[in-house]
């Protein structure tokens, strides 16, 4: 066969000579070796031998200066940016003075990494900020807050969900260091940082709304259908809870449970405000028991006539004539105003409709989160994850922050939404009620450390439930005291989840039983021991205790009386030197005073009045009679000087009220006899011994005690004890003046300026 054309062509190609084309050079042989080369310059800024560096310039172990690290923070490599942050911490730890001169450059370079797409860089930046920011004074950090918050709010709306979640972590850090800058403008329609941060929270939760539009349907602002993992949702809800607590606490909202409770501070009795017709009267009442600041004040004896040209204008004395009628709140208000009392800010600056709209926006999200986690968390045989437990706690804290303000401040019309704040709160409590009181199961096989964390979370949830129930009870009483036509029409429209009045009665009954159990120190479950209440726990229970005491429903009178007896017994049994004693004294004293005020100055919402039960009156008398014993047990220690001052002021105020419950001959005689050892006592072996009064430091407290004796009226025994205690001291002349006027004028000297 003839060969194919392809084979003939291939055979001829081996002996053919390539034709050169015009402009083409000679082709190289196939076995030719290319010996050409190219040279390129390599930039090594950290290893350059051509650049001379100052030996005095601070560097890291890798010999990188501050400027080198700032340059590396902008590098395209993620590992280089991360190493730059680690190098900055190393450099600043050894040379902290660089922060004072280079803080602006440092912040400007670092804020750009808040939205970095590499997770390791964001984690390194968060650790660096957590180390750096607490070491910088807040005054130096505040000028840089706009830049920090600008990049953080930008990261909140990033396309990647993980960057949004990390932006929340940065906000948590900023809320600790510069909280006022973070919340600035959150309730104003001026597109401030606070408003943008709040919109970012709502957007990532897919509960977005155009904040500020209180009318009409809710408008979602997040178009991303991102489903957060439980861990990510916990980060967002925790941060939102902190944001709301910081924002709303200054407007009368409940304080954060995360905030360290200081028993040295006076009680925040916001729950008593609804018992007064006007807020100014509530403020005047609160100032009655405010502890006096230990300032070096001068004293002056009261005189009927004073020369106006004596030049002592800084002295001011308040006196009121003694009468058979009890002091009215208006008289006490005039006294407090005369001695230079400071007006407190009210919550009128807050638009409560804005908070109500926010609560309504988050309502479905909060309920859905609770219902998703509750079956696993409160299962008697299950072992819930820490994330689920903390999610339920975060929901409770957000609800408390929002409705703690809404239920106290009168809100205007809430648009076309038929639900009210009471119904919304009742719905949430309706879902929580089947699980209350929240407690751990002893059969759970979990580590001891986790058990303590879960128990603490459940205790916080119990306190939140009690406080929310108290808000609903107080609001119900206030509305019933001031009924309107609109309120009457809503009586038949009850929330399905809450069950209306029946549900509130069930919740009140359960809260009463739980509080009685805590006050009596009883075990919460079989096989457990009762525990002593901590000061923070007791302070958190007070709103619920007041609401239960003020519950005027006929079927709750027995439970209300039991709560009163348990509260007073708990106050009397608490150790005198316990940190809880002062709180119990302040609360019971306010309870006695506010329930004895004239009806002209107390709102009609106040339903409790003493005297309907003889046993209640006897309990109050016993409580007043035990105060001198507490005063003696505290002694003259500086650590308990404030407690002693409060006890004396409590006795003064209660006696000045001339209440028939504590102004009986039996009570006054008991107080006089128990005050004798405080001034002087007779020891079987040592003879006459000076009491704790002689060791008191400061003339203010000593004269305050003499005012108490003068107000009480000293008999022979008490008068002799006082004279022995003040013999040879500067208080002799003062006591002569006070005791001489005790039968003519009812005075209140040196209580507070």
ROMIMAR-842353 format. One line per field, with one value per residue (C-alpha): residue number from 1; residue in one letter; x, y, z. Coordinates in steps of 0.02 Angstrom, whole numbers, plus 50000, padded with zeros to 5 digits. Example, Ala and Ser with C-alpha at 12.3 -4.5 7.8 and 13.67 -1.06 7.14 Angstrom:
<sites>
pos (1/2) $
code (a/s) $
c1 (50615/50684) $
c2 (49775/49947) $
c3 (50390/50357) $
</sites>
This chain:
<sites>
pos (1/2/3/4/5/6/7/8/9/10/11/12/13/14/15/16/17/18/19/20/21/22/23/24/25/26/27/28/29/30/31/32/33/34/35/36/37/38/39/40/41/42/43/44/45/46/47/48/49/50/51/52/53/54/55/56/57/58/59/60/61/62/63/64/65/66/67/68/69/70/71/72/73/74/75/76/77/78/79/80/81/82/83/84/85/86/87/88/89/90/91/92/93/94/95/96/97/98/99/100/101/102/103/104/105/106/107/108/109/110/111/112/113/114/115/116/117/118/119/120/121/122/123/124/125/126/127/128/129/130/131/132/133/134/135/136/137/138/139/140/141/142/143/144/145/146/147/148/149/150/151/152/153/154/155/156/157/158/159/160/161/162/163/164/165/166/167/168/169/170/171/172/173/174/175/176/177/178/179/180/181/182/183/184/185/186/187/188/189/190/191/192/193/194/195/196/197/198/199/200/201/202/203/204/205/206/207/208/209/210/211/212/213/214/215/216/217/218/219/220/221/222/223/224/225/226/227/228/229/230/231/232/233/234/235/236/237/238/239/240/241/242/243/244/245/246/247/248/249/250/251/252/253/254/255/256/257/258/259/260/261/262/263/264/265/266/267/268/269/270/271/272/273/274/275/276/277/278/279/280/281/282/283/284/285/286/287/288/289/290/291/292/293/294/295/296/297/298/299/300/301/302/303/304/305/306/307/308/309/310/311/312/313/314/315/316/317/318/319/320/321/322/323/324/325/326/327/328/329/330/331/332/333/334/335/336/337/338/339/340/341/342/343/344/345/346/347/348/349/350/351/352/353/354/355/356/357/358/359/360/361/362/363/364/365/366/367/368/369/370/371/372/373/374/375/376/377/378/379/380/381/382/383/384/385/386/387/388/389/390/391/392/393/394/395/396/397/398/399/400/401/402/403/404/405/406/407/408/409/410/411/412/413/414/415/416/417/418/419/420/421/422/423/424/425/426/427/428/429/430/431/432/433/434/435/436/437/438/439/440/441/442/443/444/445/446/447/448/449/450/451/452/453/454/455/456/457/458/459/460/461/462/463/464/465/466/467/468/469/470/471/472/473/474/475/476/477/478/479/480/481/482/483/484/485/486/487/488/489/490/491/492/493/494/495/496/497/498/499/500/501/502/503/504/505/506/507/508/509/510/511/512/513/514/515/516/517/518/519/520/521/522/523/524/525/526/527/528/529/530/531/532/533/534/535/536/537/538/539/540/541/542/543/544/545/546/547/548/549/550/551/552/553/554/555/556/557/558/559/560/561/562/563/564/565/566/567/568/569/570/571/572/573/574/575/576/577/578/579/580/581/582/583/584/585/586/587/588/589/590/591/592/593/594/595/596/597/598/599/600/601/602/603/604/605/606/607/608/609/610/611/612/613/614/615/616/617/618/619/620/621/622/623/624/625/626/627/628/629/630/631/632/633/634/635/636/637/638/639/640/641/642/643/644/645/646/647/648/649/650/651/652/653/654/655/656/657/658/659/660/661/662/663/664/665/666/667/668/669/670/671/672/673/674/675/676/677/678/679/680/681/682/683/684/685/686/687/688/689/690/691/692/693/694/695/696/697/698/699/700/701/702/703/704/705/706/707/708/709/710/711/712/713/714/715/716/717/718/719/720/721/722/723/724/725/726/727/728/729/730/731/732/733/734/735/736/737/738/739/740/741/742/743/744/745/746/747/748/749/750/751/752/753) $
code (x/x/x/x/x/x/x/x/x/x/x/x/x/x/x/x/x/x/x/x/x/x/x/x/x/x/x/x/x/x/x/x/x/x/x/x/x/x/x/x/x/x/x/x/x/x/x/x/x/x/x/x/x/x/x/x/x/x/x/x/x/x/x/x/x/x/x/x/x/x/x/x/x/x/x/x/x/x/x/x/x/x/x/x/x/x/x/x/x/x/x/x/x/x/x/x/x/x/x/x/x/x/x/x/x/x/x/x/x/x/x/x/x/x/x/x/x/x/x/x/x/x/x/x/x/x/x/x/x/x/x/x/x/x/x/x/x/x/x/x/x/x/x/x/x/x/x/x/x/x/x/x/x/x/x/x/x/x/x/x/x/x/x/x/x/x/x/x/x/x/x/x/x/x/x/x/x/x/x/x/x/x/x/x/x/x/x/x/x/x/x/x/x/x/x/x/x/x/x/x/x/x/x/x/x/x/x/x/x/x/x/x/x/x/x/x/x/x/x/x/x/x/x/x/x/x/x/x/x/x/x/x/x/x/x/x/x/x/x/x/x/x/x/x/x/x/x/x/x/x/x/x/x/x/x/x/x/x/x/x/x/x/x/x/x/x/x/x/x/x/x/x/x/x/x/x/x/x/x/x/x/x/x/x/x/x/x/x/x/x/x/x/x/x/x/x/x/x/x/x/x/x/x/x/x/x/x/x/x/x/x/x/x/x/x/x/x/x/x/x/x/x/x/x/x/x/x/x/x/x/x/x/x/x/x/x/x/x/x/x/x/x/x/x/x/x/x/x/x/x/x/x/x/x/x/x/x/x/x/x/x/x/x/x/x/x/x/x/x/x/x/x/x/x/x/x/x/x/x/x/x/x/x/x/x/x/x/x/x/x/x/x/x/x/x/x/x/x/x/x/x/x/x/x/x/x/x/x/x/x/x/x/x/x/x/x/x/x/x/x/x/x/x/x/x/x/x/x/x/x/x/x/x/x/x/x/x/x/x/x/x/x/x/x/x/x/x/x/x/x/x/x/x/x/x/x/x/x/x/x/x/x/x/x/x/x/x/x/x/x/x/x/x/x/x/x/x/x/x/x/x/x/x/x/x/x/x/x/x/x/x/x/x/x/x/x/x/x/x/x/x/x/x/x/x/x/x/x/x/x/x/x/x/x/x/x/x/x/x/x/x/x/x/x/x/x/x/x/x/x/x/x/x/x/x/x/x/x/x/x/x/x/x/x/x/x/x/x/x/x/x/x/x/x/x/x/x/x/x/x/x/x/x/x/x/x/x/x/x/x/x/x/x/x/x/x/x/x/x/x/x/x/x/x/x/x/x/x/x/x/x/x/x/x/x/x/x/x/x/x/x/x/x/x/x/x/x/x/x/x/x/x/x/x/x/x/x/x/x/x/x/x/x/x/x/x/x/x/x/x/x/x/x/x/x/x/x/x/x/x/x/x/x/x/x/x/x/x/x/x/x/x/x/x/x/x/x/x/x/x/x/x/x/x/x/x/x/x/x/x/x/x/x/x/x/x/x/x/x/x/x/x/x/x/x/x/x/x/x/x/x/x/x/x/x/x/x/x/x/x/x/x/x/x/x/x/x/x/x/x/x/x/x/x/x/x/x/x/x/x/x/x/x/x/x/x/x/x/x/x/x/x/x/x/x/x/x/x/x/x/x/x/x/x/x/x/x/x/x/x/x/x/x) $
c1 (50000/50063/50119/49998/50022/50054/50199/50276/50265/50343/50488/50522/50521/50680/50783/50695/50774/50667/50642/50684/50555/50593/50631/50650/50814/50892/50806/50907/50941/50831/50978/51038/51060/50995/51130/51041/50987/50887/50921/50786/50802/50734/50665/50705/50659/50688/50860/50925/51110/51102/50985/51059/50945/50953/51014/50903/50742/50638/50624/50553/50654/50646/50720/50559/50521/50349/50344/50392/50250/50124/50180/50163/49985/49939/50027/49934/49981/49865/50005/50108/49963/49938/50123/50119/49986/50085/50240/50147/50098/50277/50345/50218/50238/50422/50400/50231/50281/50257/50068/50064/50149/50087/49910/49827/49937/49911/49721/49712/49812/49718/49537/49553/49577/49408/49328/49476/49422/49547/49478/49650/49686/49521/49553/49727/49658/49524/49655/49766/49624/49573/49750/49774/49612/49594/49768/49724/49631/49454/49485/49625/49522/49361/49428/49462/49290/49212/49342/49328/49139/49137/49235/49140/48968/49033/49086/48912/48838/48974/48922/49005/48909/49067/49133/48968/48979/49159/49104/48986/49135/49223/49065/49067/49243/49196/49043/49162/49285/49185/49001/48935/49015/48937/48759/48767/48614/48534/48361/48377/48343/48508/48598/48719/48832/48710/48566/48673/48736/48558/48506/48654/48595/48421/48487/48595/48449/48338/48222/48269/48159/48180/48212/48119/47963/47844/47689/47641/47703/47880/48001/48144/48312/48409/48394/48513/48429/48568/48526/48640/48710/48663/48838/48832/48657/48715/48854/48730/48596/48722/48793/48620/48574/48728/48690/48511/48562/48688/48563/48411/48483/48505/48319/48258/48275/48333/48518/48618/48634/48812/48857/48946/48826/48896/48800/48880/48769/48590/48448/48379/48194/48120/47972/47910/47889/47718/47654/47673/47563/47713/47893/47960/47874/47954/48124/48092/48042/48200/48310/48243/48353/48501/48661/48752/48920/49059/49109/49186/49029/49019/48873/48772/48645/48467/48408/48239/48314/48474/48568/48570/48735/48832/48906/48865/48755/48823/48735/48556/48442/48273/48147/47964/47842/47789/47605/47491/47467/47597/47714/47651/47761/47749/47827/47968/47991/48010/48139/48239/48231/48288/48444/48509/48447/48495/48362/48373/48349/48187/48152/48052/48189/48160/48029/47950/47857/48027/48070/47897/47922/48090/48013/47875/48006/48105/47952/47938/48127/48140/47993/48059/48231/48157/48043/48188/48297/48174/48129/48312/48364/48224/48208/48220/48323/48421/48591/48578/48725/48796/48752/48567/48563/48648/48530/48379/48463/48504/48322/48266/48390/48334/48151/48190/48287/48151/47994/48078/48069/47908/47805/47867/47857/47685/47689/47591/47487/47578/47510/47385/47455/47316/47436/47492/47654/47565/47496/47666/47751/47610/47636/47821/47787/47654/47785/47902/47774/47767/47953/47957/48043/48191/48303/48434/48406/48517/48519/48619/48790/48889/49047/49042/49101/48963/48836/48880/48867/48699/48635/48689/48603/48443/48449/48466/48318/48214/48254/48213/48046/48003/48048/47949/47799/47815/47816/47657/47573/47622/47564/47398/47371/47415/47296/47157/47183/47168/47044/47009/46879/47010/47071/46894/46872/47032/46978/46897/47044/47174/47330/47307/47477/47463/47286/47237/47204/47202/47379/47440/47361/47452/47616/47592/47555/47712/47821/47752/47795/47970/48007/47942/48057/48207/48168/48144/48303/48215/48287/48229/48227/48239/48415/48475/48515/48442/48556/48578/48526/48666/48647/48631/48496/48399/48406/48342/48195/48136/48029/47935/47915/47845/47726/47662/47640/47547/47432/47259/47161/47054/47115/47296/47283/47339/47493/47531/47525/47640/47765/47764/47793/47934/48017/48019/48074/48215/48271/48272/48363/48500/48664/48700/48871/48814/48822/48638/48581/48588/48481/48347/48344/48325/48187/48082/48105/48042/47900/47845/47863/47779/47630/47603/47604/47453/47338/47354/47534/47520/47448/47289/47388/47451/47344/47433/47386/47442/47316/47204/47298/47353/47493/47569/47571/47655/47788/47826/47839/47958/48064/48079/48118/48262/48354/48444/48512/48582/48658/48746/48808/48885/48990/49101/49197/49230/49178/49000/48988/48874/48759/48750/48708/48568/48494/48490/48410/48282/48234/48226/48114/47999/47980/47954/47811/47726/47645/47524/47609/47780/47734/47645/47707/47763/47874/47950/47987/48073/48179/48229/48281/48383/48471/48541/48684/48732/48784/48833/48807/48845/48958/48944/49132/49199/49063/49005/49072/49059/48955/48997/48939/49096/49206/49114/49225/49160/49050/48916/48870/48880/48765/48648/48630/48592/48458/48380/48373/48299/48168/48127/48118/48245/48185/48292/48389/48426/48463/48589/48673/48688/48761/48891/48938/48962/49045/49203/49170/49121/48944/48897/48839/48752/48657/48603/48531/48445/48374/48310/48216/48153/47994/47960/48016/48028/48197/48296/48477/48630/48541/48601/48644) $
c2 (50000/50176/50274/50402/50586/50624/50500/50566/50744/50699/50609/50759/50878/50801/50858/51022/51192/51323/51479/51640/51777/51959/52035/51868/51816/51648/51524/51443/51260/51151/51104/51284/51343/51516/51604/51772/51833/51975/52063/52130/52232/52156/52275/52220/52370/52276/52213/52359/52392/52554/52639/52697/52678/52776/52665/52754/52716/52582/52421/52247/52086/52082/52258/52335/52515/52591/52659/52489/52406/52537/52503/52315/52340/52394/52246/52138/51980/51933/51851/52010/52116/51996/51999/52189/52191/52071/52178/52337/52259/52202/52374/52471/52357/52403/52585/52648/52829/52803/52798/52980/53042/52916/52876/52959/52865/52703/52716/52769/52616/52492/52544/52493/52313/52304/52249/52145/51993/51879/51808/51790/51975/52026/51911/51983/52161/52122/52053/52205/52328/52230/52255/52434/52528/52497/52571/52734/52867/52892/53076/53035/52902/53001/53112/52954/52878/52943/52853/52693/52690/52739/52585/52476/52526/52498/52322/52294/52304/52202/52074/51934/51881/51834/52011/52079/51964/52018/52200/52161/52098/52265/52356/52256/52319/52499/52488/52448/52588/52730/52688/52866/52885/52721/52765/52949/52994/52821/52895/53042/53049/53132/52982/52977/52833/52766/52759/52672/52546/52506/52483/52367/52260/52247/52212/52065/51993/52014/52119/52282/52434/52613/52675/52835/52791/52752/52741/52617/52442/52388/52401/52279/52356/52194/52108/51968/51804/51753/51626/51651/51505/51497/51553/51703/51750/51745/51869/51988/51975/51997/52151/52221/52191/52288/52428/52444/52438/52578/52679/52657/52652/52841/52861/52763/52587/52441/52427/52291/52126/52119/52277/52244/52286/52404/52388/52550/52647/52693/52593/52640/52637/52679/52565/52686/52829/52769/52791/52980/53101/53202/53157/53303/53233/53063/53148/53243/53082/52994/53132/53098/52944/52993/52967/53125/53153/53159/53336/53455/53560/53690/53691/53831/53830/53876/54048/54129/54289/54305/54462/54466/54560/54429/54366/54182/54156/53982/53917/53862/53781/53702/53691/53644/53668/53516/53475/53331/53303/53203/53294/53308/53272/53454/53511/53386/53444/53624/53571/53473/53617/53741/53642/53643/53480/53441/53409/53245/53223/53147/53034/53164/53182/53007/52977/52819/52787/52758/52625/52548/52538/52455/52330/52290/52266/52141/52057/51913/51885/51874/51754/51644/51635/51589/51455/51379/51360/51337/51152/51099/51221/51181/50996/50900/50761/50854/50937/51107/51187/51344/51438/51397/51446/51612/51644/51629/51743/51873/51873/51905/52048/52133/52119/52191/52338/52384/52360/52427/52598/52576/52526/52674/52817/52862/52827/52918/52832/52685/52693/52569/52419/52355/52278/52380/52364/52273/52145/52120/52096/51982/51875/51853/51812/51689/51586/51593/51552/51361/51349/51467/51453/51408/51281/51154/50967/50870/50722/50815/50741/50899/50970/51065/51227/51218/51180/51342/51441/51366/51395/51577/51600/51522/51633/51786/51725/51705/51882/51949/51857/51929/52104/52091/52028/52175/52295/52218/52223/52404/52455/52366/52456/52624/52598/52541/52695/52810/52722/52793/52752/52672/52565/52506/52453/52351/52254/52123/52114/52007/51930/51748/51697/51788/51739/51911/51938/51751/51732/51880/51807/51642/51732/51837/51682/51593/51746/51765/51585/51604/51764/51691/51543/51657/51772/51625/51541/51382/51258/51277/51090/50925/50881/51062/51180/51353/51499/51673/51810/51910/52102/52107/51972/52061/52227/52142/52068/52233/52289/52125/52135/52311/52261/52113/52221/52350/52221/52278/52130/52046/51869/51922/52006/51850/51829/52015/52005/51852/51946/52093/51980/51887/52049/52124/51961/51945/52122/52089/51922/51986/52012/52191/52189/52102/52197/52156/52242/52418/52373/52292/52445/52567/52468/52438/52619/52680/52557/52625/52806/52796/52700/52833/52984/53095/53044/53217/53179/52995/52933/52832/52683/52653/52512/52461/52545/52482/52456/52329/52192/52209/52085/52198/52346/52242/52185/52366/52412/52268/52320/52500/52441/52332/52476/52539/52363/52363/52534/52466/52310/52414/52505/52651/52571/52681/52538/52550/52739/52756/52618/52702/52868/52786/52701/52866/52953/52813/52832/53021/53014/52882/52977/53143/53065/53030/52876/52794/52626/52678/52824/52720/52731/52551/52580/52744/52668/52520/52634/52742/52594/52515/52679/52691/52566/52657/52808/52730/52564/52487/52334/52212/52211/52369/52486/52626/52600/52720/52657/52661/52842/52907/52827/52899/52998/53164/53292/53273/53095/53128/53278/53181/53053/53193/53257/53084/53085/53260/53209/53051/53139/53082/53011/53013/52856/52903/53083/53029/52912/53051/53174/53046/53012/53195/53251/53349/53356/53494/53426/53483/53655/53583/53457/53594/53695/53545/53474/53647/53666/53487/53530/53688/53657/53499/53518/53429/53483/53432/53295/53346/53508) $
c3 (50000/49965/50117/50186/50149/50335/50346/50185/50253/50419/50332/50220/50370/50439/50287/50245/50281/50365/50263/50351/50349/50335/50506/50593/50670/50662/50774/50911/50910/51017/51128/51154/51336/51386/51491/51509/51683/51765/51930/52048/52208/52369/52503/52681/52790/52952/52898/52799/52826/52731/52857/53019/53170/53330/53469/53595/53500/53591/53493/53515/53524/53334/53331/53267/53314/53344/53166/53096/53189/53132/52953/52978/53045/52867/52784/52659/52753/52896/52995/52982/53046/53191/53234/53229/53366/53473/53445/53496/53662/53691/53650/53755/53906/53913/53860/53923/53898/53710/53738/53793/53634/53505/53562/53412/53287/53381/53386/53203/53149/53258/53226/53043/53099/53190/53027/52967/52868/52956/53118/53200/53173/53253/53400/53424/53414/53544/53663/53631/53666/53822/53886/53825/53857/54045/54068/53981/54083/54025/53995/53872/53786/53762/53619/53519/53550/53388/53284/53386/53374/53190/53137/53260/53195/53019/53067/53143/52968/52880/52752/52849/53007/53102/53085/53153/53304/53336/53326/53471/53570/53541/53599/53761/53792/53752/53866/54009/53973/53891/53923/53906/53735/53676/53728/53677/53574/53583/53615/53496/53311/53268/53193/53339/53385/53514/53390/53258/53386/53439/53258/53236/53381/53308/53135/53185/53285/53131/53239/53157/53159/53107/53283/53320/53221/53364/53255/53122/53087/53123/52978/52966/52921/52902/52734/52780/52829/52947/53081/53229/53324/53510/53558/53441/53496/53676/53637/53555/53690/53831/53749/53715/53897/53955/53831/53895/54077/54053/53951/54061/54237/54238/54199/54350/54281/54387/54414/54333/54421/54356/54449/54612/54753/54884/55048/55107/54986/55027/54955/54785/54829/54659/54697/54830/54705/54649/54827/54818/54724/54660/54627/54728/54883/54854/54843/55005/55091/55031/55102/55277/55299/55192/55292/55341/55261/55391/55346/55472/55499/55636/55757/55829/55969/55921/55973/55957/55887/55786/55740/55548/55551/55646/55483/55511/55360/55330/55485/55456/55584/55554/55694/55702/55847/55942/55925/55961/55775/55677/55560/55383/55234/55181/55345/55325/55146/55203/55331/55202/55080/55213/55256/55079/55008/54830/54701/54610/54424/54368/54225/54130/54000/53935/53802/53872/53709/53627/53756/53738/53550/53574/53696/53572/53436/53539/53614/53490/53484/53672/53688/53547/53628/53797/53724/53626/53781/53925/53899/53905/54042/54165/54129/54295/54216/54084/54089/54004/53920/53996/53837/53853/54036/54001/53854/53968/54095/53961/53906/54085/54108/53947/53998/54169/54095/53971/54075/54232/54149/54051/54202/54304/54179/54108/53922/53786/53655/53577/53401/53334/53428/53542/53667/53816/53910/54051/53931/53849/54016/54072/53917/53954/54137/54080/53990/54140/54274/54249/54287/54437/54559/54451/54535/54488/54500/54618/54498/54366/54335/54305/54379/54543/54463/54335/54470/54561/54398/54356/54533/54526/54357/54424/54579/54467/54365/54522/54576/54403/54402/54574/54518/54356/54453/54572/54425/54358/54530/54562/54388/54412/54578/54502/54356/54471/54579/54429/54313/54143/54013/53903/54049/54085/53904/53914/54067/53957/53838/53930/53862/53815/53878/54044/54081/54148/54331/54370/54303/54404/54561/54531/54501/54659/54762/54701/54729/54905/54947/54875/54971/55134/55108/55084/55231/55348/55288/55235/55111/54932/54899/54992/55045/55043/55185/55205/55164/55235/55116/55038/55039/54849/54851/54988/54896/54737/54833/54906/54755/54762/54951/54938/54799/54900/55055/54951/54871/54922/54854/54986/54951/54972/55142/55235/55125/55140/55329/55326/55218/55341/55492/55403/55346/55521/55603/55477/55515/55702/55688/55573/55664/55712/55631/55474/55310/55287/55447/55377/55227/55335/55450/55305/55221/55377/55430/55261/55272/55440/55387/55217/55285/55417/55301/55281/55140/55061/55013/54971/54808/54811/54748/54926/54990/55150/55313/55482/55619/55534/55627/55808/55779/55646/55765/55899/55775/55731/55915/55947/55799/55861/56037/55976/55890/56047/56074/55897/55930/56085/55995/55856/55985/55938/55795/55645/55532/55599/55624/55472/55535/55706/55625/55524/55678/55772/55623/55606/55789/55771/55617/55688/55852/55762/55665/55832/55759/55877/55842/55908/56020/56151/56332/56321/56169/56228/56399/56317/56208/56357/56463/56323/56285/56462/56436/56277/56381/56547/56636/56805/56803/56950/56980/56897/56953/56838/56661/56514/56369/56182/56172/56257/56123/55974/55856/55795/55880/55746/55792/55980/55967/55856/55996/56119/56000/56006/56196/56196/56068/56164/56332/56461/56626/56783/56741/56562/56608/56739/56615/56486/56613/56667/56486/56438/56599/56559/56371/56250/56241/56417/56362/56210/56317/56438/56294/56213/56373/56424/56260/56253/56346/56242/56065/55961/55876/55745/55759/55659/55563/55392/55309) $
</sites>
